[in-house]
Amino acid sequence: MDRENLENLDEESLFRIQNTISEIIKERNFKNGDIEAIVDSSFDIAFPKNDSLGLNPWVEGSVLICPGARIDKTQTKHICKFVVIEEDWSWESGHMVNDIIRRDQSSKRFKQQSITLISPFEGMSVQVISQKSQNGKHLVDNVESFIFTNGGLDKIMTKSSRSREH
């Protein structure tokens, strides 16, 4: 369907087409890849060091890979880094293909790392939120904003002091 035909459609029809396209891409992501292999590989790439909060999200084929982590410093303090898709945490997103969490309690400190696979769409907003928590209160260290466009992520750096519970 070319642009001229699309411009003649009403908004409801355009949104229906957009949703259908998003569903098709998500279905292809399930069919085209070994999801477990993608997740395993992503853990190896995203967390190069044992105590790492992880790399920023990246696109592999038609899948957005979103690392996340929480590392306890003490019983009442931790640092964390998670991804927000649009207004939802990546693991709560309606565009989530898979979400795997790995926990390590072998040391004195609890550590949790995750990989969430997202089926992206043009214009999707992605934020990486790094925080520290003390006595249950989250303080934002850094927010990095991205937009998914033309099959990749374009980055815009921002700084915020707002808290976001997870």
N, C-alpha and C positions, 0 to 999 in steps of 0.2 A: 504494500500500500504506500503510495507516494505522499509527499507533504500536502499537495493540493487537495487530495481526497480527505486527508486527515483534518485539514482546516475547515472542511465543510461539516464535520461532525459536531454534535453538541457535547458539552462537558461530560455528561453522564456516559456517553459512548466512549469518549477518550479515556476516562477513568477505568471503564470496563476493559478496554484494550490494554491499558497499562497494567492492570492487575493480572490479566491473562498472560501477558508477556513475562511478568515476574514469576507466576506459577510455572510456566514452561521452563524457565531457566532453573528454578529450584528443582523441578522434576529431573531435568537433565543432569544436575549436579549429583542427585542420588544415583542415577543410572550410569553415568560416565566414569565415576571413579570409585576406587576402593576407599571408602570413607575412613576406615580404620588405618590404612596405610598413610593417608594424608595427615591424619591426626598424629600418628607416631612420628612421622617425618617432621611435622610442625613443632612438636615438643623438642626435638633435637635442635632445630634451627632457632626457635624462639627463646630458649633459655640456655645460652652458651655457657653460663657459669651456674654452679649448683645453687647459689644464693641469689640468683638474678630475678628481678621482677619482670623481665621479658622485653622483647623488642616491640616496636610499634606494629600495628596491623600491616598486612601486605596482601596483594592479590596474586593468586596462583590459578591460572586458567580463568574460570568463571566463578571462583570461590574467594571470598574475603576471609582471611585467617586472622583471628583476633585472640592474641595471648592475654592472659590475665594472671595475677598472682597476689598472694598475701603471705607475708613473712612476719611472724611474731618476733618482737625484740624482747619483750617480757610478757608476763601474764596480762598486763593492762595496756601494752603498747604494741602496735604493729604498723608496718608500711604496706601499701597495696597499690596496685595499678590495674585498672579495668577499662573496658571499652563500652561506650554508649553508642547505640545505633538509633539514629533519630532521637527519641526521648526515652528509650528503654535500654536497660543493661543488655549487653549482647546475648546473654543466656535467656533473656525474656523476650527477645525480638521475634516477631512473627516471621522474620526472614531467616531464622536460625535453621541450619541443616543438621548440625550436631553440636553437642557440648560435652566435653570430657574433662573431668577434674581428677587430678592426681595429688594425693596428700602424702606428706612425709612427716612422720612423728618419731623418726629414729633418733633425732638429735634432741637437745634440750628445748629447741624452739620448733613450734609447729610451722610447717610450710605447706602452702597449697598453690598449685599452678594449674592453669586451665587453658584449653584451646577451644574456641567456639568458631565453628564454620558458619559463615553467613552467605546467603545468596544475594548479591548486591543488585542495586538498580541505579539507573542514571539519576544523579542529583542527591543520592543518599548522603546524609550527614553522619560523620563518624567522629567521635571524640575519645581521646585517651586521657583518662583522669588518674593522676598520681596523687595519693593522699598518705597522710600519717594519722594514726588514731592513738589517742591517749585517754584512758578512762572512759571509753565508749564514745568520745567526740571525735569526728573526722574533720581534719583540716586539709584543704586542698593545697598541694604543693605546686601543681602544674596541670594545665589543660592544653592539650594539643588538638586542634581541629583540622579535619580533613573533609573533602567532598569527593564522592565517587563520580568520576566523569570520564567518558571515553575509555572505559575498561581499566582505569587506574585510580590511584588516590592522589589528589592535589592537596598539599598541606598549607595550613594557615596556623601560625603559632599565636596562642593567646595565654594570658595569665589570669587566674581567678582566685578569689578567696572564698567562694561559696562552698558549702559542704554538701555532700550527697551521700546519703546512707545506702548501704548495700547489704 
